[in-house]
Amino acid sequence: MTPFIMDHPLIQHKLSILRDEATGAKEFRELVSEIAMLMCYEATRDLPLKEVEVQTPVAKAKTKMIAGRKLAFVPILRAGLGMVDGVLALLPTAKVGHIGLYRDPETLKPVEYYCKLPSDIEEREVIVIDPMLATGGSAIDAISLIKERGAKAIKFMCIIAVPEGIKALCEAHPDVQVYCATEDECLNEHCYIVPGLGDAGDRIFGTK
């Protein structure tokens, strides 16, 4: 499935500040949240609507509301936590699951250490969130864990992706739509995104 790259001017402007190594942890966290909120607006464009009737102060009006679609956001720990407040600002009734994965420093492969999802995950449209899509390993494993628990409608939303990660994720999960704010050049020898923005988790939590 072709990734959806969001080139909205507001997203691109905030992304430029996010990349700057001079941007501090507080502003970095705020920007990640703001970008996530703007991206969520686009990633939920296909939510079904139903017609309802409401009484305005003037007259009755036939209007549209979301047609009861249940949603869940699943951040990949720890960097994905930085996007949660932004998406919940738009969809405060959505449930939130968590998947913990870390990259083995020798094999560079993701290792699962935590998985807690809503009990009715199979009934929900799931949006997995993580700021970076590098090798794709964490995203692939996280989505596999969610599918094992019965979810069928899954999207993946990240801020920065590279061709290697997009290709790996789309091959492993061709039914998952990928949303990203930009597609960077490549991975370096340490599997960091170039030019990227460094380690998103470290910059969000001030541990760099």
N, C-alpha and C positions, 0 to 999 in steps of 0.2 A: 504494500500500500504506500503510495507516495506521501512523504511527510508534508504537513501543512506548516509552512514557514510564515510567521507573523511579522510583516514588515511595517506595521503601524508606526508612524513617526514618534508617538509617545513612548512606545516600547523601545525603539532604537535609541532615542535620546537617553533614556534611563539606563539602557544597557551600556552605553559609552561611559557613563559615570561609574557604573558597576565594575567595569574592567580596570579602571584606573587604580594603580597600586597605592595611590595616595588617599583613596577613599577609606575612611575608618570603619570599624565594626558596626557602630550605631547606624551610620548612613547606609552601609552595605545591607544590613538587615532590613531597613526600611525600603530600600530599592528592590530587594528580592521579593518582599511582600507586595509591593506596588506592581511590579512586573507580573507576578503570579495572578493578581486580581485582573489585570488587563488581559492576560492570556486566557484566563478562565471565561471571560466574557465571550471570547471567540470559540473556545473549545465546547461551549454549551449551546452554540447556535442552533444545533439540530434537535434540541429538546422539543418534544411534541407539545402542542397547545390545545386547550379546549375553550369553547366559548361559554362565557358566564354572563349573568346579568347583575349589575350593581345599581344601587340607587345613589346618584350624585346629589348634591344640594339643589340641583336644578331639575333633573329628570332621570329616568331609568336609562341605562346605557348597556349595550352589548359589547363586552370586552373579552380579552384573552388572558388566560392564566395557564401556567405549566400544568400539564395533564397528569399529575400524580406520579411522575417518575421519581423513583427513589434513587438517591445518589450517595456515593461514598468516595471520600478521598483517602488515598493510602500513600503517605510520604515514605520514602526510603530513608531510614535513619543513617546519619544524623542530619545531613544537609537538607533533606526534603522537608524537615520541620520548619525551615525558614520560609516556605511557601504556604504553609497552612493558614496563617491568619489572613493572608490576602484572598485565598479562595473562599474561606468561610465568611468573609465580609460580604461576598455576593450571595452565597448559599449557606446561611447560618444553620439551617435545619439538616444539612448533610451530616452523615456519620463519618467518623474518622478511624481508620485502622492504622497499624504501624508494622513495618517490616524492617528488621535490623539486619544489615549486611555489612561486612567490612572486607576490604581487599587484602588478601594474603600478600605480604611484601615480597615473597619469593616467587610464588606462582602467578601473582597479579590477578588471581581468580577470586570471585566473591564467595564469602563464607557466611552462612546464615547463623544468627545468634538470637533472633527474636521474631515472632510473628503473632500478631493479635489483630483479628479482623472482626467486623460486626457479625453477629450470629446469623443474620439474614443476608449475608454477602451475595448469595446466589440470586437474590431478587433485585439487586441494585446494579445501576450503571456505575462502574468504578473508574476513577481517574487516578492513575498512579503518578506521583509527582516527585521530581528530583531535579535540582538545578542543572546537572551536567549529564550528558549522554556521551561517554567516552568509548570504552571498548564495547559497551552494551551488556556486559556480563551481569551487573547488578539488576538492570532493568529486566533482562530475560528471566533471571531466576525469580525476581519478585513477581512478575506476571505469571510465571509457572506455578508458584505457590498459591496465588489467588485463584487460578483456574482449577487447581487441585481441590479447592474448597467450594467449587461449584459456580463461580462467577463466569458469565459468558460475554457480557458487554463491557469491554475494557478499552480505555484510552491511556496514552502515556503523554505526559506534558513535562517538558524541560525547557530551560532557558537557552542553553548552548549545547549544540550537538556537532558531531563530526561525521563525515561519510562512513568511516569504519563502523561506528556505533549504530548509525541508522541502518546500514546494510545488515549487520548482525541481528538487530532486533526485528527488522522486517522479515528476514528469512526464518527466524525462530517463531515469530508470532505474526504471520501475514494478515491476521484478522484485526490487529490492534492499530488504530490510527495514532500516528505520532504528531505531536504539536511542539514546535520549538520557535524561539524568537530569532535564532540565527543559526546558520551552518558554518562552522569554522573550517580551517584548512585541513588539519590532520592531527594525529597523535605523535608525540615525540617518543624517544626511546624509553622513557619512563611511563608511558601511557598517559601523559598529561596533554590536555587539549591545547593546541597552538592556534592563535595567540591566547585564547581562553581568558581566564581571570584568576588563575592560581587554584588553590584548594578551597572550594566553596564552603565546606564545613568549617575550616579553620577561620575563614574570613567572617562568616556569620557569627561564630561564637568567640571570636577574638583569641583563638588558640594558636595562631600562626607564629 
